[in-house]
């Protein structure tokens, strides 16, 4: 099956940028350099899994800058990418990623069951109602829903992770300066709690580990990513407020402290015929 056969039945008006889309527009220029990429071996493994499942035409919802779609296309898979962020799509096009359009994953503008599968890569925690999004994507996919998941695990007694310490320092500095932020640390954790609740309620048919990484980073490494304003809550502050908060947060932590991490990349697969998602209409 080819992309031409999956094109929408009518022309698509560009979707208005939601709050989330606007935030990703603002960080699109620094997104790739501040996120941990999948290794070549992990991407090879992911492509092999998709091919073994005989998935020939795949819709990626939340394609972003094409960090997954591009490599999968290079490995011979036909991927069609949707995203609401104009900035993220522009970055993907600049890389040569093909078959991109601006649309909402909750209203995929395609014929019923035209794709073999739908794919979401590292976006499950961003969904307001994962069950609803899965239901809507199931309408245009015949066989499977595939989700790339990333877990950061710590061994007992290792203490807080680097991002945890940086987030807490940022929030404390903002509070001490009387500067309101739109991303309380608890809200970030709540998103992943919602993701885990969804996975427990609707367990995937199959989970496949494609990469495990043990490494070290300094708090300076984590702080440098934050200083690039690569996370949506940081991009919402004015330049002056952001400078003040970062300046105070830097004084609260030991930037040379090393933090161990263990990162696991998984593919979670739901066979649509065996799954039933009940989202809120």
N, C-alpha and C positions, 0 to 999 in steps of 0.2 A: 504494500500500500504506500502511496506517495503523498507528500504534503499537499499537492494540488487537489487531491481528492478529499482532503479534510478541511479545505478552506471554508470559512463561514458562508452560510447561505445568503447573507446580505452584508453590505458594507458595515463596518464598525465605527461608531463615533468614539473618539478618544474619551475614556472615562475620566471624570473629574478627579483630581488628586485628593485622596483622603488625607487625614492627619498622618497616618502611617506612611503613605506614599510621599507626602511632602518631606517628612523626616528623612526618608531614604534618598530623596532627591538631594538633600543638603549634604549627605555623607557619601554620595556616590563616587566622588573623585578620590577619596582615600579608602574606600571600602576594601578593595583587594589587598592593599598593603598592610592592613590592620587586622586581617583575618587569617587564621591558620589554614593553609590549603590541604587538600587531600594529596597524598603522595601518588606518584605514577603507578606504583604497585596497587594502591587502593582503587584507583580509577580503572586499572586493568581488570581487577577483580570485580568491580561493579559492572563493567561492561560485559564481562563473561557471564555474570549471573543473569543479567537482562536478556542476553542472547540465548542462554540455556533455557530460559522461560519462554522463548520464541516471541518476544515482544519486539515488533518491528517498527511500529509508529507510536511514539510516546509523547504525551503532553506534559510539560513541566510547568507547574503553577508556582509563581514566585521565582522566576528564572534569574532575577537579579542581574548581575554583571556577566552571567554565563559561565561562572566558575565550574559548574557541573555540566551544563549543556554543551559547551564548546568541546571539552575533552571527549565526551561521549559521542558527539558528532564525528570527531576525528577518528574514533574507534569504530566507525561504520554504522552507528545507530542513527535513526531519523528522529530528531527531537524538535518539537514545536514549543516555543517558550512564551508564557504569559507573565506580565507583571504590570502593576499599577504605577510604578515609578518611571517617569520619563528619563530621569538622570541615569538610573541603573540600566535601562534598556539602551541608552546611548553608549554607555561603556561596553556593553555586550556587542553592539553592532561594530564598534571601533575595533574589537578583537577579531571580527569576521564571523561571529556567531550568526547562523542563518535561522530563518523561520521564526521571527519574533513579532509580537504584537502587544499592544497596550490594552489590557482587558482585565476583568475581575474574575478570580478563580471561583467565586460564588455564583457567577453568571457566565460560564464558559460558552462563547458564541459559536458553537459547533453542532453539527448533526449528532443525534443520539448514537452512542456506541461506535463512533468513527475511529477512535484510538484503541490500540491494544491495551494501553495502561496509562495511568496518570502518575506523575512523580512530584514529590515535594522534597526539597533538599534543605535541611536546617531551618525550616520555617514553621514547623508544627507548633512551637511554643508561641509564635506570633498570632496564631489564629484565635479570634474571639470565641468561635464555636466550632471546634475541630469536627464534630460529628456532622454539622451542617455542610461544611466545606467538603468533607468526604462524600456526603450524599450527592452533592451537586457534581462533583468530579466523576462519581460513579455513573452518572447519567451519560457521560460522553466516552467512557472507557469500558471496554468489553470484559477484560480479564482480571487486571490487578491494579491495586494502588500500592505504590512503592514510596517509602519515606526514608530519607537519610537522617539518622539520628547521631548526635554527638554527646558523649558523656565524659565529664571530667571527674575522675575518682581520686580520692585521697586515702592513703593507708591510715590505720588507727594511730593516733598520737602525732600525726604530722602537722597538725594545726591548720589554720585558715589558708586557703589558696590565695595566690597573688591578686586575682581580680577581686576577691572578697575584701581584702585589706584596702585596696585602692578605692573601691566603692564606698566602704565605710568611712575612710578618710575624707573622701569628696563630700559625702553627705554631712559629716560632722563639721567640716570647714564651712560649708554653705550655711548650716544652721547657726554657727557662731557669728557669721557675718550678716545674718538676717536676710539671706538671699534664698528665695523660694526656687526649688527645682521641680521639674515635672516628672521625675523618675525616682521616687523613693526606692531605696534598696529593697524594701519588702515587696514592692510591685514586681521587680525583676524576678524575685524568687517565686512569687505567686504564679507567674506565667509558666514556669517549669513545673510547678505543682499541678497546674491545670493539665499540662501535657502528660504528666505521669498518671493523673486520674483517668484521662482518656485512654491511655495505653492499658490500664488495668481493666477498664470497663469494656473496651473493644480490643482485646489482645490480637496481635497480628498472627496470621497463619504461620509465618516463618520469620525468624530473625537471624541474620547472617553478619558476623563480624568481618569487616573488610580491612581494618587497620587498628593496631594498638601501638601507642607511642609512650615511652617513658622519657621524661626530659626534665630540664631545670630552666628556670628563668629568674631574673632578678625583678624586684619591685620596680626598678628603673625601666625595665622593658615594658611592663604593664602601664606605667605612668606615661611613657612616650606614646603609646597607642591612644591613651585618653587625651593627651595634649594635642593630638591631631584632630580632636573633636569627631572621632569616628563612631561615636555612639550617640543615639538620638537624644538622650536626655542632656548630654553636654552641648549639643548643637542648638538647643533651645535657649540657652543663656546669651545675654549680650556679650560682646567681646570683652568689655571692661569687667563685668561680673565674673565671667569665666576666668579671666586672668587673675583676679583676686582670689577666687576659690582654689585654683590650682596652686597659686603661690603659698597659701596657707596649708593646703593638703600635703605639699611636699615637705613641710616642716614636721609633720606628724608621723612620718614613716622613715624607716631606714632603707633608702633607695638601693643600697648594695646587698640587701638581704636576698638570699637565694631561696626559691620555692620549688619544690619538686611537684611534678604533675604526672598523671597517668591518663591519657586520652584514648577513648575507645570510639571508633566509627562503626556504625551498624547500618545495615539495610533492613528495614522492617517491611514485610510484604503481606498485604491482605488480598486474598482471592475474593473477588467481588461476589461470585455466586454463593460463597459461604459466609458472607458478612452482611450485617444489617446495621446501618448507622441511623440514629434518630436525633437529628439536630433540631434546633428551634427555628421555625420558618420565619 
